[in-house]
Structure formats: structure tokens, C-alpha cells
Amino acid sequence: MKSSPARIVSVAALAATLLLLWACYPAAQVSYSNPQDSVARQWLVEYRPSDSKLQLGLNYRRAGKNGGFSFNNTEFDVTLDQLPGLTRDQMMSSSGTNVNFQLKRDAGTFNFEGWFKNGNGSGHFTFTPNQSFAAELARQGFGQATDDQLQSLAMSDTSQAVINELKNQGYDAATVEQLVRLGNHGVRLEYLQGLKSLGYSVKSTDLVVRMKDHGVSLSFIRELGGMGYSNLEPDELVRTKDHGVGTSFITELKALGYDRLQLDELRRMKDHGVNSSFIKELQELGYNNTSVEQLVRLKDHGVSATYIKRMKERGYADLSLDEFIRLRDRGERE
């Protein structure tokens, strides 16, 4: 997805503001003598008054055993009531103010300290693992979770409700690492429940991660279903998304008489550059009801509407599309 110039400017302005905030906030004292303690954790918040949501970004850097670092970051939306200790007045302070607040998740609690000014904030955080949750994971057969894994589960809000949903739907999640992977790839409770409500019993953690990674959203599935493409296999949904076949493409073709095409036909058209503009130009030249196969052949052989028009002007009138393809293959140029 391309970013608009306005969006780029907005992001750059936010980044500059947050850098200034960070510059004003004292750096955390981090010791690198023990890799277990060698973690630098920072947070960023942008308040969106339009929907009363806060975009919370968590970034942390861990020192490795060989002197290197690993960097991790995640962003998600929260509401103010999910952050006890933080008020709207503090966030919107025009002069700036120190803040301390929390975010509680099943896997543990994030404790934040830092600075807010005009709706933007930054600072440092610590994480307190919930050992009761870790014990419950072990009791349920997922194995013993490390503190790092608990932090990942807390960041993705992989809660007991998520685990219950996975079990109820018969997913193959059996280890803490699988739970962490689901969360890291954006598989949330609403996605699992949404798939179920749309009639999908995926069950495979690898497959549901693949669906999420390839952009198979709940809205995409609903939109396809609304156009008659329902009860699709998860792999077909992934292929359709990967090939760029969306509802707008299907709607444009339908308006030109190409209704109820098979998804493999739509994917093939998309792959070979057959779009509504190309079909419309052919129809304006009198070539109606051209088959999908022939449209693909025209594109593959470089026969455009402009080429046909120029050839007609040179005296090649009343030729069929197959004849224009042969003409092009013989080297007849515009």
C-alpha cells in the first residue's frame, strides 16, 4: 500500500515530536553485564481524538551473548480506560507532564513512566510477568513459558480467552511457542471468532498465520461472499489475495458483462494484465463477448486496442482478434 504525501508528512511530524519528547526524558539506566538484564524498553503513544483511541508502540532492545542486539517492536490501539493511572488532562497538557500508568494483560503487566505533551507521549516501561498465568499454561499442557514469552503474549494480548477459543475450535496449538507465533503474526481473538462466524474451521495454526500474513482479512472474506464467492478454502483465499483480485476488480468486470467468472479466471486475468480498461477499449472497437482465454492471449502477444486501431488505419480492416494476434507475431508493427 502506498502512503500519501500527507500521511508521510504526518508520520514524519509525529516522529520528530516523539524524538523531542525522548530527548527531554532521561534515559533508562541499563546494565549489559548480564544478558538477562540487558534490556532497553521504550514506549510511544499518539492520541487520536477522532476515535478516542491511543496508538501505543512498544520497542525493546536486548543485548545478545556475542555483543549484538535484537530489536523488537509492536504497535496496537488501546483506549484510555485500559491504562489506569493515565488521564486525558495529562495527555493533553500543553506544558508537558510526567506520567506513570499501567497496561494489564493476562500474561503480565506493563508499567510505564515518561512524559506527555499535547496528546503525544514517550518514556520507558518495565514488564512484570504473571506467574499464575505461566503456571496455568503449564497445567494446560503448553509447557513452561519464559518471561520473554510471557511478554510477547502480553504484547499481543494472547489471553486465556484466546486459548479457550483455540481449544473450542480444535486448533493444533499445543506449545507456548505456537501461542507466541500466533500473537506475533497478528492472530487475535476477534479474528478467530470472526472466521468461525463466517463458517471457517481452519484448525491449523500454520494456516491461520498464513492467512493473516497474506492479508486475508475478515472484511475481504465477507466482501467476496457478498459477491457469490463463499465457502472458499483458506488456500484459495490466500491465492486470490496474493494475485490482487479484489471486489473492485470483480465489480468492474461485472459491469462489462463478465459476471460470475471463476476465481482462477479472475486470477489469470489479473496476472496477465487484463483489466476493465483493456476490455472497454476492445468493446469500443466492436469486439464484444471476448473470452477470458482470448483476452489473455491478446495481452500476452502485445495486441492492444491502440495496435488494432493503427492496423485498421493501415488497411487491415475487418480482421478477427486471432488474425491480429498472428499479424503481431509476424512482426507487423504499428
C-alpha positions as CSV (number, residue, x, y, z in Angstrom):
1,M,0.0,0.0,0.0
2,K,1.4,3.4,-1.0
3,S,1.5,6.2,1.6
4,S,0.1,9.6,0.6
5,P,2.3,12.7,0.9
6,A,0.0,13.9,3.7
7,R,0.4,10.7,5.6
8,I,4.2,10.7,5.1
9,V,4.3,14.3,6.4
10,S,2.1,13.3,9.4
11,V,4.3,10.4,10.3
12,A,7.4,12.5,10.0
13,A,6.0,15.2,12.2
14,L,4.9,12.6,14.8
15,A,8.4,11.0,14.7
16,A,10.0,14.4,15.2
17,T,7.7,15.3,18.1
18,L,8.4,12.0,19.8
19,L,12.2,12.3,19.3
20,L,12.0,15.7,21.1
21,L,10.0,14.1,23.9
22,W,12.5,11.3,24.2
23,A,15.3,13.8,24.3
24,C,13.6,15.6,27.2
25,Y,13.1,12.4,29.1
26,P,16.1,10.9,31.0
27,A,17.4,7.6,29.5
28,A,17.0,4.4,31.5
29,Q,20.0,3.1,33.2
30,V,20.7,-0.3,31.6
31,S,23.4,-2.7,32.6
32,Y,24.8,-5.0,29.9
33,S,26.9,-7.1,32.3
34,N,24.1,-9.8,32.5
35,P,22.3,-10.6,29.2
36,Q,19.2,-11.4,31.2
37,D,19.1,-7.8,32.5
38,S,20.3,-6.1,29.3
39,V,17.0,-4.8,28.0
40,A,16.1,-1.3,27.0
41,R,12.4,-0.8,26.7
42,Q,10.7,2.3,25.4
43,W,7.1,3.3,24.6
44,L,5.4,5.9,22.3
45,V,1.8,7.0,22.3
46,E,-0.2,9.0,19.8
47,Y,-3.7,10.1,20.9
48,R,-6.3,10.1,18.1
49,P,-9.2,12.4,19.3
50,S,-11.2,11.4,16.2
51,D,-11.9,7.9,17.6
52,S,-10.7,8.3,21.2
53,K,-8.1,5.7,20.6
54,L,-4.4,5.7,21.5
55,Q,-1.8,4.1,19.3
56,L,0.7,2.5,21.7
57,G,4.1,1.5,20.4
58,L,6.4,-0.7,22.4
59,N,10.1,-1.1,21.5
60,Y,12.8,-3.0,23.2
61,R,16.4,-3.9,22.6
62,R,18.1,-6.9,24.1
63,A,21.8,-7.4,24.3
64,G,22.9,-10.8,22.8
65,K,25.6,-13.2,24.1
66,N,28.0,-12.3,21.3
67,G,27.8,-8.5,21.8
68,G,25.0,-7.9,19.3
69,F,21.4,-6.7,19.8
70,S,18.0,-7.9,18.9
71,F,15.3,-5.3,18.3
72,N,11.6,-5.9,18.7
73,N,8.6,-3.5,18.3
74,T,4.9,-3.7,18.2
75,E,2.0,-1.3,17.8
76,F,-1.6,-1.6,18.8
77,D,-4.6,0.5,19.7
78,V,-5.9,0.9,23.3
79,T,-8.5,3.0,25.0
80,L,-7.7,5.3,27.9
81,D,-9.7,3.2,30.3
82,Q,-7.2,0.4,29.7
83,L,-4.4,2.4,31.1
84,P,-5.0,3.0,34.8
85,G,-3.1,5.9,36.1
86,L,-3.3,8.0,32.9
87,T,-5.8,10.8,32.4
88,R,-6.9,12.8,29.4
89,D,-5.7,16.0,31.1
90,Q,-2.2,14.6,31.5
91,M,-2.1,13.5,27.8
92,M,-3.3,16.9,26.5
93,S,-1.1,19.0,28.8
94,S,0.2,21.9,26.8
95,S,3.2,22.4,29.0
96,G,4.0,18.7,29.4
97,T,3.8,16.5,32.5
98,N,5.3,13.3,34.0
99,V,3.1,10.3,33.9
100,N,3.0,6.8,35.4
101,F,0.4,4.2,34.3
102,Q,-0.1,0.6,33.6
103,L,-1.5,-1.9,31.0
104,K,-2.7,-5.2,32.4
105,R,-2.9,-8.3,30.4
106,D,-3.4,-12.0,31.3
107,A,0.3,-12.7,30.7
108,G,1.6,-9.8,32.8
109,T,1.6,-6.1,33.4
110,F,3.3,-3.3,31.6
111,N,4.4,-0.4,33.9
112,F,5.0,2.9,32.1
113,E,6.8,6.1,33.2
114,G,7.5,9.0,31.0
115,W,6.2,12.3,29.6
116,F,3.1,13.5,27.8
117,K,2.5,16.8,25.9
118,N,-0.3,17.8,23.5
119,G,-1.5,14.2,23.0
120,N,1.9,12.6,22.4
121,G,3.9,10.7,24.9
122,S,7.0,8.6,25.3
123,G,9.2,7.1,28.0
124,H,10.3,3.7,29.3
125,F,8.5,0.7,30.6
126,T,9.1,-2.5,32.6
127,F,7.2,-5.7,32.4
128,T,6.1,-7.9,35.3
129,P,5.3,-11.4,34.2
130,N,2.1,-13.1,35.6
131,Q,3.5,-16.3,37.1
132,S,0.0,-17.6,37.8
133,F,-0.8,-17.4,34.1
134,A,2.5,-19.2,33.4
135,A,1.5,-21.9,35.8
136,E,-1.9,-22.2,34.1
137,L,-0.2,-22.6,30.7
138,A,1.9,-25.4,32.1
139,R,-1.1,-27.0,33.7
140,Q,-3.0,-27.0,30.4
141,G,-0.1,-28.7,28.7
142,F,1.6,-25.9,26.8
143,G,4.9,-26.1,28.7
144,Q,6.8,-23.7,30.8
145,A,6.7,-20.1,29.5
146,T,9.8,-17.9,29.8
147,D,9.5,-14.3,30.9
148,D,10.3,-13.2,27.3
149,Q,7.5,-15.4,26.0
150,L,5.1,-14.0,28.6
151,Q,6.0,-10.5,27.5
152,S,5.3,-11.5,23.9
153,L,1.9,-13.0,24.8
154,A,1.1,-9.8,26.8
155,M,2.1,-7.6,23.9
156,S,-0.3,-9.5,21.5
157,D,-2.9,-9.8,24.2
158,T,-2.9,-13.6,23.9
159,S,-5.2,-14.2,26.8
160,Q,-7.0,-17.2,28.3
161,A,-9.9,-16.2,26.2
162,V,-7.8,-16.7,23.1
163,I,-6.6,-20.1,24.3
164,N,-10.1,-21.1,25.1
165,E,-11.2,-20.1,21.6
166,L,-8.3,-22.1,20.0
167,K,-9.3,-25.2,22.0
168,N,-13.0,-24.8,21.3
169,Q,-12.3,-24.6,17.6
170,G,-10.0,-27.6,17.6
171,Y,-6.8,-25.8,16.7
172,D,-3.5,-27.7,16.9
173,A,-1.9,-25.2,19.3
174,A,0.0,-27.3,21.8
175,T,3.0,-25.2,22.9
176,V,3.8,-21.8,24.3
177,E,5.9,-21.1,21.2
178,Q,2.9,-21.7,18.9
179,L,0.8,-19.2,21.0
180,V,3.6,-16.7,20.8
181,R,3.8,-17.2,17.0
182,L,0.1,-16.7,16.6
183,G,0.2,-13.5,18.6
184,N,3.3,-12.2,16.8
185,H,1.6,-12.6,13.4
186,G,-1.5,-10.7,14.5
187,V,-3.9,-13.6,15.1
188,R,-6.3,-12.1,17.7
189,L,-9.4,-13.2,19.4
190,E,-11.7,-11.2,17.1
191,Y,-10.0,-12.8,14.0
192,L,-10.5,-16.4,15.3
193,Q,-14.1,-15.6,16.3
194,G,-14.8,-13.9,13.0
195,L,-13.5,-16.8,11.0
196,K,-15.8,-19.1,12.9
197,S,-18.8,-16.8,12.4
198,L,-18.1,-16.9,8.6
199,G,-18.1,-20.7,8.6
200,Y,-14.3,-21.3,8.7
201,S,-12.9,-24.1,10.8
202,V,-9.2,-23.6,10.0
203,K,-7.8,-25.6,13.0
204,S,-4.2,-25.3,11.7
205,T,-2.1,-22.6,13.4
206,D,0.3,-22.6,10.4
207,L,-2.6,-22.0,8.0
208,V,-4.3,-19.2,10.1
209,V,-0.9,-17.5,10.4
210,R,-0.5,-17.7,6.6
211,M,-4.0,-16.3,6.1
212,K,-3.1,-13.3,8.4
213,D,0.3,-12.8,6.8
214,H,-1.2,-12.6,3.3
215,G,-3.8,-10.1,4.2
216,V,-6.9,-12.4,4.2
217,S,-9.0,-10.1,6.5
218,L,-12.5,-10.8,7.7
219,S,-13.8,-7.9,5.6
220,F,-12.1,-9.5,2.5
221,I,-13.9,-12.8,3.1
222,R,-17.2,-11.0,3.7
223,E,-16.9,-8.9,0.5
224,L,-16.1,-12.0,-1.6
225,G,-19.0,-13.8,0.0
226,G,-21.3,-10.9,-0.8
227,M,-20.4,-11.3,-4.5
228,G,-21.2,-15.0,-4.5
229,Y,-17.7,-16.4,-3.7
230,S,-18.4,-18.1,-0.5
231,N,-17.3,-21.3,1.3
232,L,-13.8,-20.9,-0.2
233,E,-10.9,-23.0,1.0
234,P,-8.4,-21.0,3.1
235,D,-5.6,-21.7,0.5
236,E,-7.9,-20.3,-2.3
237,L,-8.5,-17.1,-0.2
238,V,-4.7,-16.7,0.1
239,R,-4.1,-17.2,-3.6
240,T,-6.9,-14.8,-4.5
241,K,-5.4,-12.1,-2.2
242,D,-1.9,-12.8,-3.4
243,H,-2.9,-12.3,-7.1
244,G,-4.5,-8.9,-6.3
245,V,-8.1,-10.0,-7.0
246,G,-10.4,-7.7,-5.0
247,T,-14.0,-6.8,-5.1
248,S,-13.5,-3.6,-7.1
249,F,-11.8,-5.7,-9.9
250,I,-14.7,-8.1,-9.9
251,T,-17.3,-5.3,-9.9
252,E,-15.6,-3.5,-12.8
253,L,-15.6,-6.7,-14.9
254,K,-19.2,-7.5,-14.0
255,A,-20.2,-4.0,-15.3
256,L,-18.7,-5.0,-18.7
257,G,-20.6,-8.3,-18.9
258,Y,-18.1,-10.6,-17.2
259,D,-20.3,-11.9,-14.4
260,R,-19.7,-15.0,-12.2
261,L,-16.3,-15.7,-13.5
262,Q,-14.4,-18.4,-11.6
263,L,-11.7,-17.2,-9.3
264,D,-9.0,-19.0,-11.2
265,E,-10.1,-17.0,-14.3
266,L,-10.0,-13.7,-12.4
267,R,-6.6,-14.5,-11.0
268,R,-5.3,-15.4,-14.5
269,M,-6.7,-12.1,-15.9
270,K,-5.1,-10.2,-13.1
271,D,-1.7,-11.9,-13.7
272,H,-1.7,-11.2,-17.4
273,G,-2.7,-7.5,-17.1
274,V,-6.3,-7.9,-18.4
275,N,-8.2,-5.1,-16.7
276,S,-11.5,-3.3,-17.3
277,S,-9.9,-0.5,-19.3
278,F,-8.5,-3.0,-21.8
279,I,-11.8,-4.8,-22.2
280,K,-13.7,-1.5,-22.6
281,E,-11.3,-0.3,-25.3
282,L,-11.9,-3.6,-27.2
283,Q,-15.6,-3.2,-26.9
284,E,-15.5,0.3,-28.2
285,L,-13.8,-1.2,-31.3
286,G,-16.7,-3.6,-31.7
287,Y,-15.1,-6.7,-30.1
288,N,-17.7,-7.8,-27.6
289,N,-18.0,-11.0,-25.6
290,T,-14.3,-11.8,-25.9
291,S,-13.5,-14.9,-23.9
292,V,-11.1,-14.8,-21.0
293,E,-8.7,-17.0,-22.8
294,Q,-8.6,-14.7,-25.8
295,L,-8.2,-11.6,-23.7
296,V,-5.2,-13.3,-22.0
297,R,-3.7,-14.2,-25.4
298,L,-4.1,-10.7,-26.7
299,K,-2.2,-9.3,-23.7
300,D,0.5,-12.0,-23.9
301,H,1.1,-11.3,-27.7
302,G,1.1,-7.5,-27.2
303,V,-2.1,-6.8,-29.1
304,S,-3.5,-3.6,-27.6
305,A,-6.6,-1.6,-28.6
306,T,-4.2,1.0,-29.9
307,Y,-2.4,-1.6,-32.1
308,I,-5.7,-2.8,-33.6
309,K,-6.8,0.8,-34.3
310,R,-3.5,1.6,-36.0
311,M,-3.6,-1.6,-38.1
312,K,-7.1,-0.8,-39.2
313,E,-5.9,2.7,-40.3
314,R,-3.3,1.0,-42.4
315,G,-5.9,-1.0,-44.2
316,Y,-6.1,-4.2,-42.1
317,A,-9.9,-3.8,-41.6
318,D,-12.4,-6.5,-40.5
319,L,-9.8,-8.8,-39.0
320,S,-10.6,-11.1,-36.2
321,L,-8.7,-10.9,-32.9
322,D,-6.9,-14.1,-33.8
323,E,-5.8,-12.6,-37.1
324,F,-4.5,-9.5,-35.2
325,I,-2.5,-11.8,-33.0
326,R,-1.0,-13.6,-36.0
327,L,-0.3,-10.2,-37.6
328,R,1.6,-9.1,-34.5
329,D,3.5,-12.4,-34.3
330,R,4.7,-11.9,-37.9
331,G,6.3,-8.7,-36.8
332,E,3.8,-6.2,-38.2
333,R,4.3,-3.0,-36.1
334,E,2.1,0.0,-35.6
